[in-house]
Amino acid sequence: MTATTTAPSAAPDATRPAVRPPSDRLRAWATRAPLLPALIFMIVVTQLPFVATLVISFFDWNALYPDARSFAGFGNYGDVLGDAALRKSVWTTILLTVAVVLASLVLGLGLALLLDRKFKGRGIVRTLLIAPFLVVPVAAALLWKHVLYNPEYGLLNGLLHYVGGPQPDWISNTPLIAVELSLVWQWTPFMMLILLAGLQSRDQQQIEAARVDGAGDWQIFVHLTLPHLRRYLELGALLGSIYIVQNFDAVFTITSGGLGTANLPYTVYQSFYQAHENGLASAAGVLVVIGSIIIATFALRVVSSLFREEVGRA
Amino acid sequence: MSATAVRPATTGTTTQRPRTRRKAGAGLGLVAWLAGIVFFLPIAWMALTSFHSESDAATNPPSFAASLTLDGYREFFGAGGGASPWPALINSAVASIASTLFVLVLALPAAYALSIRPVKKWTDVLFFFLSTKMLPVVAGLLPIYLFAKNTDMLDNIWLLVILYTSMNLPIAVWMMQSFLAEVPVAIIEAARVDGAKLPTILARVVAPIALPGIAATSLICFIFSWNELLFARVLTGVVAETAPVFLTGFITSQGLFLAKVCAASLVISLPVLAAGFAAQDKLVQGLSLGAVK
């Protein structure tokens, strides 16, 4: 404001930049304001607890002996990685995630290709196929455990009975596969939906053109459809991995973590909820996070490339 | 792809192909139907078993044509002296509906600031929200448990409401952002030029276009909250127990109880099935965090 007295002629130009910054800043904050509640809420509820987990993971801390809490450095991580049972749960997590994601991805691709064609009752079939995903996970696990797998009166052995097949005890004989099968049943619809969306975003003109040029169905699938689907396959695999790495419901319900099916989330639950080993549980939790971050980095890259394409198209 | 230019002239050759393809298509349609039935079979069997008597439910070979009864449902709702599922169902309803409302209250303004009137670097903010979704539940479970224990919040349904809000907020922000971005800027500008104030613009211009998307987002948030087990299992006890926690009571066999398990699983899944089919068109978008439309 002092500028107006010294140089009256320059006043209009000089005052404007002097006044503008505060109002600009105000406007910027006004634009930002609607965002802040959600942002602050997320930081407080998700980031702070993780920081706490990180801190606790460096302490030797059993909740039953609260006075014996002491700093342990990387001791808990050493214990987690050194303990045979815990190391096995890392391996189980990887096995479970990879098997379920791959199987449901392949099945989902097959189903998406079938549903991409026109046929009578396509809507009904789509609905039938989505249904498994819309059963509450615990209910789905109970369904498999008691109603399908039960060796005496389960439906699977009931159907095998008709063809004179064997009567295996599914959960005891192949516990991990039993858990995986139930998860594949629930997650195949998820993959199918993502891949179906991918198939339907193909360039139909290009496919028609290839067909006119004499390309067969198989050639079109290999040279046009698969390359186009690549990112949708990646997205399905990565999102599926993020959800299945965290799976707790199926392991908890079908085997209660027994018979070598305990994955990391179950181990974390078990080591603090039942064994009260807070430090150990936190270290295992941090390991799950590290695994997730590795997957998430790739996932975010795929999402962002799809996202930029969407924004670019609009 | 020079062929595109030739295409109109060659329609004659394409008329011959559909006939053979239609025959193959009918066969593949049959395969699709078979796949649909195989995938649905466990649910159909669960539904049928829930209407059987306990002795008909547990047979080998399975009794497909046994007489139907509502005993399984009566048992589930506590007729046989078991615990009533109503408190758990009500808790689940409170947790799911309240958290979904909170999500809407927080996500709508945020999505507005990321689409219609975007802040600088809005994509970075959007991706921050997404990255929080990738942090697994076990990452913060223990500190949340300890916090709840020290503040007397254990076994309190409102703790779950807060956690479910945080669980669903990223998905909601992503979905709403993409729905609000579909509102043409020109219409909003036109309304502004006509002298409409912000609340009027939001209510009269933005809401009608974005409402179906907002509804679908709410349904998806509802599903995720209703399904959640790990938080509920660790943080609730007798008072705030939710429906999935109630279901975990069926993990160990209790004699003949198949019909009851099936009835329980079906009743507790019904809200999810209903919400899922209602939101079917937007389901992929929600599940893929908005990456697929």
Chai-1 contact restraints between the chains, C-beta under 6 A:
chainA,res_idxA,chainB,res_idxB,connection_type,confidence,min_distance_angstrom,max_distance_angstrom,comment,restraint_id
A,T31,B,R117,contact,1.0,0.0,6.0,A-B,restraint_1
A,T31,B,V119,contact,1.0,0.0,6.0,A-B,restraint_2
A,R32,B,V119,contact,1.0,0.0,6.0,A-B,restraint_3
A,P34,B,P109,contact,1.0,0.0,6.0,A-B,restraint_4
A,P34,B,Y112,contact,1.0,0.0,6.0,A-B,restraint_5
A,P34,B,A113,contact,1.0,0.0,6.0,A-B,restraint_6
A,L35,B,A110,contact,1.0,0.0,6.0,A-B,restraint_7
A,L35,B,A113,contact,1.0,0.0,6.0,A-B,restraint_8
A,P37,B,L106,contact,1.0,0.0,6.0,A-B,restraint_9
A,A38,B,L106,contact,1.0,0.0,6.0,A-B,restraint_10
A,A38,B,A110,contact,1.0,0.0,6.0,A-B,restraint_11
A,F41,B,L106,contact,1.0,0.0,6.0,A-B,restraint_12
A,M42,B,T132,contact,1.0,0.0,6.0,A-B,restraint_13
A,V45,B,S166,contact,1.0,0.0,6.0,A-B,restraint_14
A,T46,B,T132,contact,1.0,0.0,6.0,A-B,restraint_15
A,T46,B,L135,contact,1.0,0.0,6.0,A-B,restraint_16
A,T46,B,S166,contact,1.0,0.0,6.0,A-B,restraint_17
A,P49,B,G140,contact,1.0,0.0,6.0,A-B,restraint_18
A,P49,B,P143,contact,1.0,0.0,6.0,A-B,restraint_19
A,P49,B,I144,contact,1.0,0.0,6.0,A-B,restraint_20
A,F50,B,A139,contact,1.0,0.0,6.0,A-B,restraint_21
A,F50,B,G140,contact,1.0,0.0,6.0,A-B,restraint_22
A,A52,B,P143,contact,1.0,0.0,6.0,A-B,restraint_23
A,T53,B,A139,contact,1.0,0.0,6.0,A-B,restraint_24
A,T53,B,G140,contact,1.0,0.0,6.0,A-B,restraint_25
A,T53,B,P143,contact,1.0,0.0,6.0,A-B,restraint_26
A,L111,B,A35,contact,1.0,0.0,6.0,A-B,restraint_27
A,L114,B,L28,contact,1.0,0.0,6.0,A-B,restraint_28
A,L114,B,A32,contact,1.0,0.0,6.0,A-B,restraint_29
A,R117,B,G25,contact,1.0,0.0,6.0,A-B,restraint_30
A,F119,B,G29,contact,1.0,0.0,6.0,A-B,restraint_31
A,V125,B,A32,contact,1.0,0.0,6.0,A-B,restraint_32
A,V125,B,W33,contact,1.0,0.0,6.0,A-B,restraint_33
A,V125,B,G36,contact,1.0,0.0,6.0,A-B,restraint_34
A,L128,B,G36,contact,1.0,0.0,6.0,A-B,restraint_35
A,L128,B,F40,contact,1.0,0.0,6.0,A-B,restraint_36
A,L129,B,G36,contact,1.0,0.0,6.0,A-B,restraint_37
A,L129,B,F39,contact,1.0,0.0,6.0,A-B,restraint_38
A,A131,B,F40,contact,1.0,0.0,6.0,A-B,restraint_39
A,A131,B,I43,contact,1.0,0.0,6.0,A-B,restraint_40
A,P132,B,F39,contact,1.0,0.0,6.0,A-B,restraint_41
A,L134,B,V272,contact,1.0,0.0,6.0,A-B,restraint_42
A,L134,B,L273,contact,1.0,0.0,6.0,A-B,restraint_43
A,L134,B,G276,contact,1.0,0.0,6.0,A-B,restraint_44
A,V135,B,S269,contact,1.0,0.0,6.0,A-B,restraint_45
A,V136,B,N227,contact,1.0,0.0,6.0,A-B,restraint_46
A,V136,B,I268,contact,1.0,0.0,6.0,A-B,restraint_47
A,V136,B,S269,contact,1.0,0.0,6.0,A-B,restraint_48
A,V136,B,V272,contact,1.0,0.0,6.0,A-B,restraint_49
A,P137,B,N227,contact,1.0,0.0,6.0,A-B,restraint_50
A,V138,B,L229,contact,1.0,0.0,6.0,A-B,restraint_51
A,V138,B,P244,contact,1.0,0.0,6.0,A-B,restraint_52
A,V138,B,L247,contact,1.0,0.0,6.0,A-B,restraint_53
A,A139,B,L247,contact,1.0,0.0,6.0,A-B,restraint_54
A,A139,B,S265,contact,1.0,0.0,6.0,A-B,restraint_55
A,A139,B,I268,contact,1.0,0.0,6.0,A-B,restraint_56
A,A139,B,S269,contact,1.0,0.0,6.0,A-B,restraint_57
A,L142,B,F250,contact,1.0,0.0,6.0,A-B,restraint_58
A,L142,B,V261,contact,1.0,0.0,6.0,A-B,restraint_59
A,L142,B,S265,contact,1.0,0.0,6.0,A-B,restraint_60
A,L143,B,P42,contact,1.0,0.0,6.0,A-B,restraint_61
A,L143,B,M46,contact,1.0,0.0,6.0,A-B,restraint_62
A,L143,B,S265,contact,1.0,0.0,6.0,A-B,restraint_63
A,H146,B,V261,contact,1.0,0.0,6.0,A-B,restraint_64
A,Y153,B,A58,contact,1.0,0.0,6.0,A-B,restraint_65
A,Y153,B,T59,contact,1.0,0.0,6.0,A-B,restraint_66
A,Y153,B,N60,contact,1.0,0.0,6.0,A-B,restraint_67
A,L155,B,W45,contact,1.0,0.0,6.0,A-B,restraint_68
A,L155,B,P62,contact,1.0,0.0,6.0,A-B,restraint_69
A,G158,B,N60,contact,1.0,0.0,6.0,A-B,restraint_70
A,G158,B,P61,contact,1.0,0.0,6.0,A-B,restraint_71
A,G158,B,P62,contact,1.0,0.0,6.0,A-B,restraint_72
A,H161,B,N60,contact,1.0,0.0,6.0,A-B,restraint_73
A,H161,B,P61,contact,1.0,0.0,6.0,A-B,restraint_74
A,L193,B,V284,contact,1.0,0.0,6.0,A-B,restraint_75
A,I194,B,V284,contact,1.0,0.0,6.0,A-B,restraint_76
A,I194,B,S288,contact,1.0,0.0,6.0,A-B,restraint_77
A,I194,B,V292,contact,1.0,0.0,6.0,A-B,restraint_78
A,A197,B,V284,contact,1.0,0.0,6.0,A-B,restraint_79
A,A197,B,V292,contact,1.0,0.0,6.0,A-B,restraint_80
A,Q205,B,T4,contact,1.0,0.0,6.0,A-B,restraint_81
A,A209,B,M1,contact,1.0,0.0,6.0,A-B,restraint_82
A,A209,B,A3,contact,1.0,0.0,6.0,A-B,restraint_83
A,A209,B,T4,contact,1.0,0.0,6.0,A-B,restraint_84
A,V212,B,A3,contact,1.0,0.0,6.0,A-B,restraint_85
A,V212,B,R7,contact,1.0,0.0,6.0,A-B,restraint_86
A,V212,B,T10,contact,1.0,0.0,6.0,A-B,restraint_87
A,D213,B,A3,contact,1.0,0.0,6.0,A-B,restraint_88
A,L235,B,A291,contact,1.0,0.0,6.0,A-B,restraint_89
A,I242,B,M134,contact,1.0,0.0,6.0,A-B,restraint_90
A,Q246,B,P136,contact,1.0,0.0,6.0,A-B,restraint_91
A,F248,B,L230,contact,1.0,0.0,6.0,A-B,restraint_92
A,D249,B,L229,contact,1.0,0.0,6.0,A-B,restraint_93
A,T253,B,I251,contact,1.0,0.0,6.0,A-B,restraint_94
A,P265,B,V138,contact,1.0,0.0,6.0,A-B,restraint_95
A,V268,B,V138,contact,1.0,0.0,6.0,A-B,restraint_96
A,F272,B,L142,contact,1.0,0.0,6.0,A-B,restraint_97
A,Y273,B,V234,contact,1.0,0.0,6.0,A-B,restraint_98
A,A281,B,L142,contact,1.0,0.0,6.0,A-B,restraint_99
A,S282,B,L142,contact,1.0,0.0,6.0,A-B,restraint_100
A,G285,B,V138,contact,1.0,0.0,6.0,A-B,restraint_101
A,G285,B,A139,contact,1.0,0.0,6.0,A-B,restraint_102
A,V288,B,P136,contact,1.0,0.0,6.0,A-B,restraint_103
A,V288,B,V138,contact,1.0,0.0,6.0,A-B,restraint_104
A,V289,B,A139,contact,1.0,0.0,6.0,A-B,restraint_105
A,S292,B,M134,contact,1.0,0.0,6.0,A-B,restraint_106
A,S292,B,P136,contact,1.0,0.0,6.0,A-B,restraint_107
A,A296,B,M134,contact,1.0,0.0,6.0,A-B,restraint_108
A,V303,B,A291,contact,1.0,0.0,6.0,A-B,restraint_109
A,L306,B,A291,contact,1.0,0.0,6.0,A-B,restraint_110
